[in-house]
Each structure stands twice: as structure tokens, then as C-alpha cells.
């Protein structure tokens, strides 16, 4: 399994690198740094799970209201024709479809904390349909790859970070993020469709994908021709839409004569149980990355990339400064966010590297984090080709991010 090999590889490379630094260069502190990083990252994993508990309780409660009030039923009917083709294993009008759509919607708005509990709800419902409980089903793999490809229409959180960092134009990365996530999602969909022998040329799939392309194109055109509305669309639109969804769920539940408060409490109770289940998986991922970084292996990796770029005659090397964000994002959104903020501090939030780091953070997803947490929440050990498909989508997004950022901004 790719995730198992990668996890082992991070430790082995870290040990080899640290040994060379100790024996060859006399760095007597390197192993202490590694051990300290192990303990610190395990503490971070627990704190992250604790922080996530509140969000899990909130959104699982909201999802319960939506399910009992009938909102998810309407949403399911709207996307059923497409999902019947992409997820042939899921019965028609199954509640998992609505949960998946809510998860995708939260990702489109760039609302990570909202997307995770919604995705865990969907994963549990998909697990009920899974005949082999310790092996990922085709439907679960398709769902997670589309999730990790991270199609983002309104990157609310990225714009907030850029604004807090003092950007003169926080929303100028809006279009690169939008376009990059579109290509990343298409890459992930293509990979899984080939593996699962899904015909993407079916008229129903073409109709939905075509409509999505038109919507994305229209949004791009609006921002290009009416740039004064960019920040309004990005900062206000996403939050208004999200709270509007919550309010709609509540009103539909009232119409159905559901006790909204008690329904919310019943759904929220499951948030704590899920948070406890994912702690071991978070510890595993974050500790491995922390060890790799503390050993100095990560620094060597990007120094090598820089030298390779120089050898190939690449004139603009600023993209290398943003690569740590892209490298960390598949493992941890928090760690990648820290890398992005580090780029802001060292290169400037409105520098080419700062903008590229923003696009990386806003357009790629925490692949291994998602795989660990989502599969861990339902006890799946054999993830099949999910990691490879997610990484392919990430790689597509990274290449698209570099090219698109180079088109939109001057690399200095």
C-alpha cells in the first residue's frame, strides 16, 4: 500500500539524513531535534483533533437537521443522474449522495472545517454499503479522490489569511485558485474513471461537466470584466451561501414539524466519537512529516530541486520558495498553512512566491490527511489505489498552479 510505504520511507530517509549529519558533519543536536519533533507533532495531532471536535459536532448536527427535514433528499434528487454514473454502487436517492454533495459544496467555498465533518458523515454512509468492511469500495475511492482534488470556487480562508498578512489585493489569487482546482478535479476524475472503467463520454456526465464548465467560465468572465466585484464574491458570497444553507435546513425541518433543537443534539453527539477515532491516524501522519522535516531531509530535497532548476536553465526560481507549501499540503493543511505563512513573512504576501503559495494552499487538498482520517473513521485498512489517484490529482494541481500563477503574475 502506497501510504504504508511512504510512511516507512519518511522515517528511513530521516534516519539516514540525520546519521550523515551526525557522523559526517558533527551535528550532535539533530537526533534531539527529531525526538522533540515527534513529541511536539503528536501533541499537535491531539490538539487538532480536539479543535476539530467542535466543528464535527456542529456540522454533524446540521447534517442531521438537513437529513430529517428533507433538504438532503432534494439535493440528492438534483445530482442523482450524475452520481448514478459516477457511483454505480450507490442505490438511487441514497442519503450518502446528499452528504457527499454537502461536502463538495463546503470544499468549493474553501471552508475546510465545514467540509471534514460533512465528508465523515458521507464516508460512514458509504461504509454501510461496503460489502468488504476493511477494504475501500469503488464509491469511497471516487468520493475521496474528488474530495482531495478540492474544487474551490470561493477560497474564503485563503483570502482571509492574505488579508491578515497585509496584502494590498487579497483577492488577486481568486482566478488562479479557481482554474487550478478545476484542472486538479478533472485529473482526479479521469484517473479514477479509467481505473473503474467509467465512461466519461456518457451524455449525462457530459451534460453535468459541461454545465459546470459554463458556470466556472461565467464566474471567471464576471471577475475579469467586473473586477470590482471580486472581493464581494469571494469574501461575502461564500459565507452568505453557507449560512443560507444552514438556515434553509432549519426552515425545511420546521416545515416538516421536526424538533430542530433535539435533532441537532442527536446529530452532534456523534462528533465526539468520530474525533476520538481519528486521533491515531492524525498522530501517524503528522509525526512522520515532522521527523522528515526535523532531520533536514526536506531542506535537502528543495535545495536539490533548486539546483536542478538552475541546471535546466529555469530563469525564475521563486517558485521553489513556495514548493514546501505544496509538499506539506497532502499531509497536513495546518502544516501547509504554516509553510504559506512562512513564505509570506520571508518573501512577502504579494510576491510571486507568496501568491503561488496561496494558490497551492487554496487549490490542493490534504490527501494523506483525508485518506487517514476518512478511512480511519470507518476502520478501512486496505485503501487500494486511493492514495495514487489522490496524488495524481495533487500533481496535476501543482503543475497547473505554477503555470497559471506564472501567467497571471510576473515571476521576479
C-alpha positions as CSV (number, residue, x, y, z in Angstrom):
1,X,0.0,0.0,0.0
2,X,1.4,3.4,-1.0
3,X,0.5,5.1,2.2
4,X,2.4,2.4,4.2
5,X,5.5,2.6,2.0
6,X,5.5,6.4,2.2
7,X,5.2,6.4,6.0
8,X,8.1,4.0,6.4
9,X,10.1,5.9,3.8
10,X,9.8,9.2,5.7
11,X,11.3,7.6,8.8
12,X,14.0,5.8,7.0
13,X,15.1,8.8,5.0
14,X,15.0,10.9,8.1
15,X,17.2,8.4,10.0
16,X,19.8,8.2,7.1
17,X,19.9,12.0,6.8
18,X,20.3,12.6,10.5
19,X,23.0,9.9,10.7
20,X,25.0,11.6,7.9
21,X,24.7,14.9,9.7
22,X,25.8,13.4,13.0
23,X,28.7,11.3,11.7
24,X,29.8,13.4,8.7
25,X,29.2,16.9,10.0
26,X,29.2,16.6,13.8
27,X,25.7,17.8,14.2
28,X,25.0,16.5,17.8
29,X,21.6,18.1,18.0
30,X,19.9,16.6,15.0
31,X,18.5,13.5,16.7
32,X,17.4,15.6,19.7
33,X,15.5,17.8,17.2
34,X,13.9,14.7,15.6
35,X,12.7,13.3,19.0
36,X,11.4,16.7,20.1
37,X,9.5,17.0,16.8
38,X,8.0,13.5,17.4
39,X,6.6,14.6,20.7
40,X,5.5,18.1,19.5
41,X,3.7,16.7,16.5
42,X,1.9,14.1,18.5
43,X,0.7,16.8,20.8
44,X,-0.3,18.9,17.7
45,X,-2.3,15.9,16.4
46,X,-4.3,15.6,19.6
47,X,-4.9,19.4,19.8
48,X,-6.0,19.3,16.1
49,X,-8.5,16.5,16.9
50,X,-9.7,18.4,19.9
51,X,-10.2,21.6,17.9
52,X,-12.0,19.5,15.2
53,X,-14.4,18.1,17.8
54,X,-16.4,21.3,17.9
55,X,-16.7,21.6,14.2
56,X,-17.6,17.9,13.9
57,X,-20.4,18.3,16.5
58,X,-21.7,21.5,14.7
59,X,-21.8,20.2,11.2
60,X,-23.0,16.6,12.1
61,X,-25.8,18.3,13.9
62,X,-26.6,20.5,10.9
63,X,-26.4,17.4,8.6
64,X,-28.9,15.6,10.9
65,X,-31.3,18.6,10.6
66,X,-30.9,18.5,6.8
67,X,-31.5,14.8,6.6
68,X,-34.6,14.8,8.9
69,X,-36.0,17.9,7.3
70,X,-35.8,16.6,3.7
71,X,-33.1,19.0,2.4
72,X,-30.7,16.2,1.6
73,X,-33.5,14.4,-0.3
74,X,-34.0,17.4,-2.6
75,X,-30.2,17.7,-3.1
76,X,-29.9,14.0,-3.8
77,X,-32.6,14.2,-6.5
78,X,-30.8,17.1,-8.2
79,X,-27.5,15.2,-8.6
80,X,-28.7,11.6,-8.8
81,X,-28.4,11.3,-12.6
82,X,-24.7,12.2,-12.5
83,X,-24.0,10.2,-9.4
84,X,-25.7,7.2,-10.8
85,X,-23.0,7.1,-13.5
86,X,-20.0,8.0,-11.3
87,X,-21.1,5.9,-8.3
88,X,-23.0,2.9,-9.8
89,X,-22.7,1.0,-6.4
90,X,-24.9,3.6,-4.6
91,X,-28.6,2.9,-4.6
92,X,-30.8,5.6,-6.1
93,X,-31.7,8.5,-3.8
94,X,-29.4,7.1,-1.0
95,X,-28.7,9.7,1.7
96,X,-24.9,9.3,1.1
97,X,-25.4,11.3,-2.1
98,X,-26.7,14.3,-0.3
99,X,-23.9,14.1,2.3
100,X,-21.3,14.0,-0.4
101,X,-22.8,17.0,-2.2
102,X,-22.7,19.0,1.0
103,X,-19.1,18.0,1.5
104,X,-18.2,19.1,-2.1
105,X,-20.1,22.3,-1.6
106,X,-18.1,23.2,1.5
107,X,-14.9,22.5,-0.3
108,X,-16.0,24.7,-3.2
109,X,-16.4,27.5,-0.7
110,X,-12.9,26.8,0.8
111,X,-14.4,26.0,4.2
112,X,-12.1,23.2,5.4
113,X,-13.6,22.9,8.9
114,X,-17.1,22.6,7.5
115,X,-16.1,20.1,4.8
116,X,-14.4,17.5,7.1
117,X,-17.4,16.6,9.3
118,X,-19.7,16.5,6.2
119,X,-17.3,14.2,4.5
120,X,-17.0,11.9,7.5
121,X,-20.8,11.7,7.5
122,X,-20.8,10.6,3.9
123,X,-18.0,8.2,4.5
124,X,-19.9,6.4,7.2
125,X,-23.0,6.1,5.0
126,X,-20.8,4.7,2.1
127,X,-19.4,2.2,4.6
128,X,-22.9,0.9,5.2
129,X,-23.0,-0.1,1.5
130,X,-19.4,-1.5,1.5
131,X,-19.5,-5.4,1.4
132,X,-15.8,-5.6,2.4
133,X,-15.6,-3.5,5.6
134,X,-11.8,-3.3,5.7
135,X,-11.3,-2.7,2.0
136,X,-12.1,0.6,0.3
137,X,-15.1,0.4,-2.2
138,X,-15.1,2.0,-5.6
139,X,-17.6,4.5,-4.4
140,X,-15.4,5.5,-1.4
141,X,-12.4,5.9,-3.6
142,X,-14.2,8.1,-6.2
143,X,-15.6,10.2,-3.4
144,X,-12.3,10.7,-1.6
145,X,-10.4,11.5,-4.8
146,X,-13.0,14.1,-5.8
147,X,-12.7,15.4,-2.3
148,X,-8.9,15.6,-2.3
149,X,-8.8,17.3,-5.7
150,X,-10.5,20.1,-3.8
151,X,-12.5,22.0,-6.4
152,X,-12.7,25.5,-4.9
153,X,-14.9,28.3,-6.3
154,X,-14.7,30.8,-3.5
155,X,-11.5,30.4,-1.4
156,X,-12.7,32.2,1.7
157,X,-10.0,31.0,4.1
158,X,-7.1,31.9,1.8
159,X,-8.4,35.4,1.2
160,X,-8.7,35.9,4.9
161,X,-5.1,34.8,5.5
162,X,-3.9,37.1,2.8
163,X,-5.8,40.0,4.2
164,X,-4.5,39.3,7.7
165,X,-0.9,39.3,6.2
166,X,-1.4,42.8,4.8
167,X,-1.9,42.0,1.1
168,X,-2.8,45.0,-1.0
169,X,-5.1,42.9,-3.1
170,X,-6.1,39.7,-1.2
171,X,-8.4,38.5,-4.0
172,X,-5.9,38.6,-6.8
173,X,-5.3,34.8,-6.4
174,X,-9.0,34.1,-6.9
175,X,-8.8,33.1,-10.6
176,X,-5.6,31.1,-10.4
177,X,-7.1,29.1,-7.5
178,X,-10.4,28.5,-9.3
179,X,-8.7,27.4,-12.5
180,X,-6.1,25.2,-10.7
181,X,-8.7,23.3,-8.7
182,X,-10.8,22.7,-11.8
183,X,-7.8,21.1,-13.6
184,X,-6.9,19.1,-10.4
185,X,-10.5,17.8,-10.1
186,X,-10.6,16.8,-13.8
187,X,-7.3,15.0,-13.4
188,X,-8.6,13.0,-10.3
189,X,-11.8,12.2,-12.0
190,X,-10.0,11.0,-15.2
191,X,-7.7,8.8,-13.1
192,X,-10.4,7.0,-11.1
193,X,-12.7,6.7,-14.1
194,X,-10.1,4.9,-16.1
195,X,-9.4,2.5,-13.1
196,X,-13.1,1.9,-12.6
197,X,-14.0,1.8,-16.3
198,X,-16.5,4.6,-16.1
199,X,-17.4,6.2,-19.4
200,X,-16.9,9.9,-19.1
201,X,-18.3,10.4,-22.6
202,X,-21.8,9.4,-21.5
203,X,-24.3,12.2,-22.4
204,X,-25.4,12.6,-18.7
205,X,-21.8,13.1,-17.5
206,X,-21.0,15.4,-20.4
207,X,-24.1,17.5,-19.6
208,X,-23.2,18.0,-15.9
209,X,-19.5,18.6,-16.6
210,X,-20.4,20.9,-19.5
211,X,-22.7,22.9,-17.2
212,X,-20.0,23.1,-14.5
213,X,-17.6,24.4,-17.1
214,X,-20.0,27.0,-18.2
215,X,-20.6,28.2,-14.7
216,X,-16.9,28.3,-13.9
217,X,-16.3,30.2,-17.2
218,X,-19.1,32.7,-16.4
219,X,-17.7,33.3,-13.0
220,X,-14.2,33.9,-14.5
221,X,-15.7,36.3,-17.1
222,X,-17.5,38.2,-14.3
223,X,-14.3,38.7,-12.3
224,X,-12.3,39.6,-15.4
225,X,-14.8,42.2,-16.8
226,X,-16.1,43.4,-13.4
227,X,-13.0,43.2,-11.1
228,X,-14.6,45.5,-8.6
229,X,-16.9,42.6,-7.6
230,X,-14.1,40.1,-6.9
231,X,-13.8,40.7,-3.2
232,X,-17.5,40.8,-2.7
233,X,-18.0,37.5,-4.5
234,X,-15.1,35.9,-2.6
235,X,-15.5,37.3,0.9
236,X,-19.2,37.8,1.3
237,X,-20.7,35.3,-1.2
238,X,-19.3,32.2,0.4
239,X,-20.3,33.0,3.9
240,X,-23.8,34.2,2.9
241,X,-24.3,31.0,0.9
242,X,-23.1,28.8,3.7
243,X,-25.3,30.4,6.4
244,X,-28.1,30.4,3.9
245,X,-27.8,26.6,3.6
246,X,-27.9,26.2,7.4
247,X,-31.0,28.4,7.6
248,X,-32.7,26.6,4.8
249,X,-32.1,23.3,6.5
250,X,-33.7,24.7,9.7
251,X,-36.7,26.1,7.9
252,X,-37.3,22.8,6.0
253,X,-37.2,21.0,9.3
254,X,-39.7,23.4,10.8
255,X,-42.0,22.8,7.8
256,X,-41.7,19.1,8.4
257,X,-42.6,19.6,12.1
258,X,-39.3,18.3,13.3
259,X,-37.9,19.3,16.7
260,X,-34.9,21.1,15.3
261,X,-33.0,21.5,18.6
262,X,-33.3,17.9,19.6
263,X,-32.4,16.7,16.1
264,X,-29.3,18.9,16.2
265,X,-28.2,17.5,19.6
266,X,-28.7,13.9,18.3
267,X,-26.5,14.5,15.3
268,X,-23.9,16.4,17.2
269,X,-23.4,13.6,19.7
270,X,-21.6,11.6,17.1
271,X,-19.0,14.3,16.6
272,X,-17.0,13.5,19.7
273,X,-16.9,9.7,18.9
274,X,-15.5,10.4,15.4
275,X,-12.9,12.9,16.8
276,X,-11.6,10.2,19.2
277,X,-11.4,7.6,16.3
278,X,-9.2,9.8,14.1
279,X,-6.5,10.7,16.7
280,X,-4.2,7.7,16.0
281,X,-4.3,8.4,12.3
282,X,-3.5,12.1,12.7
283,X,-0.6,11.2,15.0
284,X,0.8,8.7,12.4
285,X,0.8,11.3,9.6
286,X,1.9,14.4,11.5
287,X,4.8,12.6,13.3
288,X,6.2,11.1,10.1
289,X,6.2,14.6,8.4
290,X,7.7,16.2,11.5
291,X,10.5,13.7,11.6
292,X,11.3,14.1,7.9
293,X,11.4,17.9,8.3
294,X,13.4,17.9,11.6
295,X,16.1,15.7,10.1
296,X,16.9,18.2,7.4
297,X,15.8,15.9,4.6
298,X,13.1,18.3,3.5
299,X,15.6,21.2,3.2
300,X,17.9,19.0,1.2
301,X,15.0,18.0,-1.1
302,X,14.1,21.5,-2.1
303,X,17.8,22.6,-2.4
304,X,18.1,19.8,-4.9
305,X,15.1,21.0,-6.8
306,X,16.5,24.5,-6.9
307,X,19.8,23.2,-8.3
308,X,18.0,21.1,-10.8
309,X,16.0,24.1,-12.0
310,X,19.2,26.1,-12.4
311,X,20.8,23.3,-14.3
312,X,17.8,23.2,-16.7
313,X,18.1,26.9,-17.3
314,X,15.0,28.0,-15.4
315,X,15.2,31.7,-15.1
316,X,12.6,32.3,-12.4
317,X,13.4,30.3,-9.2
318,X,10.9,32.0,-7.0
319,X,8.5,29.0,-7.4
320,X,10.9,26.9,-5.4
321,X,10.3,29.1,-2.3
322,X,6.6,28.2,-2.5
323,X,7.1,24.4,-3.0
324,X,7.2,23.5,0.7
325,X,3.6,24.5,0.9
326,X,2.7,22.2,-2.0
327,X,4.8,19.4,-0.4
328,X,3.2,19.7,3.0
329,X,-0.4,20.1,1.8
330,X,-1.1,16.4,1.1
331,X,-0.1,15.6,4.7
332,X,-1.5,18.4,6.8
333,X,-3.4,21.6,6.0
334,X,-2.2,23.1,9.2
335,X,1.5,22.4,8.4
336,X,1.0,23.7,4.9
337,X,-0.7,26.8,6.2
338,X,2.4,27.3,8.4
339,X,4.6,27.0,5.4
340,X,2.5,29.5,3.5
341,X,2.7,32.0,6.3
342,X,6.5,31.5,6.4
343,X,6.6,32.4,2.7
344,X,4.5,35.5,3.4
345,X,7.0,36.5,6.2
346,X,10.2,35.8,4.2
347,X,9.2,36.7,0.6
348,X,6.1,38.9,1.0
349,X,2.4,38.1,0.7
350,X,2.2,39.8,-2.6
351,X,5.4,38.4,-4.0
352,X,5.3,35.7,-6.7
353,X,6.2,33.1,-4.1
354,X,3.6,34.4,-1.7
355,X,0.9,34.3,-4.4
356,X,2.0,30.8,-5.6
357,X,1.9,29.5,-2.0
358,X,-1.6,30.9,-1.7
359,X,-2.7,29.1,-4.8
360,X,-1.0,25.8,-3.6
361,X,-2.8,26.1,-0.3
362,X,-6.2,27.0,-1.8
363,X,-6.2,24.6,-4.7
364,X,-4.8,21.3,-3.4
365,X,-6.1,19.2,-0.6
366,X,-4.7,17.3,2.3
367,X,-4.6,14.0,0.5
368,X,-3.0,11.8,3.2
369,X,-4.8,13.6,6.0
370,X,-8.1,13.0,4.3
371,X,-7.3,9.3,3.5
372,X,-6.1,8.7,7.0
373,X,-9.0,10.5,8.8
374,X,-11.8,9.4,6.5
375,X,-10.7,5.7,6.1
376,X,-9.7,5.6,9.8
377,X,-13.2,6.8,10.8
378,X,-14.7,3.7,9.3
379,X,-11.9,1.2,10.0
380,X,-10.7,0.7,6.5
381,X,-7.1,-0.6,6.2
382,X,-6.8,-1.5,2.5
383,X,-7.2,1.8,0.6
384,X,-6.3,0.2,-2.7
385,X,-5.3,2.9,-5.3
386,X,-6.9,5.8,-3.5
387,X,-3.5,7.4,-2.5
388,X,-2.1,7.1,-6.0
389,X,-5.2,8.7,-7.5
390,X,-5.2,11.5,-5.0
391,X,-1.5,12.2,-5.6
392,X,-2.1,12.3,-9.3
393,X,-4.8,14.9,-8.8
394,X,-2.4,16.8,-6.5
395,X,0.4,16.7,-9.0
396,X,-1.9,18.0,-11.7
397,X,-2.9,20.8,-9.4
398,X,0.7,21.7,-8.6
399,X,1.8,21.9,-12.3
400,X,-1.4,23.9,-13.1
401,X,-0.7,26.2,-10.2
402,X,2.8,27.0,-11.3
403,X,1.8,27.6,-14.9
404,X,-1.3,29.7,-14.1
405,X,0.4,31.8,-11.5
406,X,3.2,32.5,-14.0
407,X,0.6,33.6,-16.5
408,X,-1.3,35.9,-14.0
409,X,1.7,37.3,-12.2
410,X,5.3,38.3,-13.1
411,X,7.9,36.0,-11.6
412,X,10.7,38.1,-10.1
